[in-house]
């Protein structure tokens, strides 16, 4: 537990090789309990949790795209045969739109590796976050184009429109969130470089 609040973190010496507890360099009344447990146990657990989440997301996404959605599409065709010509174009569109998702998950996997190295504020993570932002924006573009195509053929029903708007909203939120994170990581990375030079 850290009690230091009256000085900058970059002035605190952490993970001393000689002891597991360091003293605040600003004042003796502000003890900072630092242990190597953070690197040895906490970071690997964070990495494991992130990779577990990414792995489960990949599996769930694959099941939805290649099992559940095709089955639902076939059920719709059985009930409404007039829409049978849309089955394969719809599947191809879904399979195309999952490519940015998997690309973003791959970038998340790379970020988890950097976190495990205690290198959270790095240029690699900043670049990965920026790439995730672009993938999210590409997802918005794909679904927007899909909505325009459905509207042109007078197939944009209310339920489909709600789903498309929901996906676009989630993708926009991810884009904004990763843009903010990338900005913060860049600021921390620049500050770290300045401290290394002084």
Buried (B, 14 or more C-beta within 10 A) or exposed (E): EEEBEEBEEEEBEBEEEEEEEBBBEBEEEBBBEBBEEEBEEEBEEBBEEBBEEBEEBBEEBEEBBBEEBBEEBEEBBEEEEEEEEBBEEBBEBBEEBBEBBBBBBBBBBBBBBBBBEBEBBBEBBBBBBBBBBBBBBBBBEBBBEBBEEBEEEEEBEEEEEEEBEEBBEEBBEBBEBBBEBBEEBBEBBEBEEEEEEE
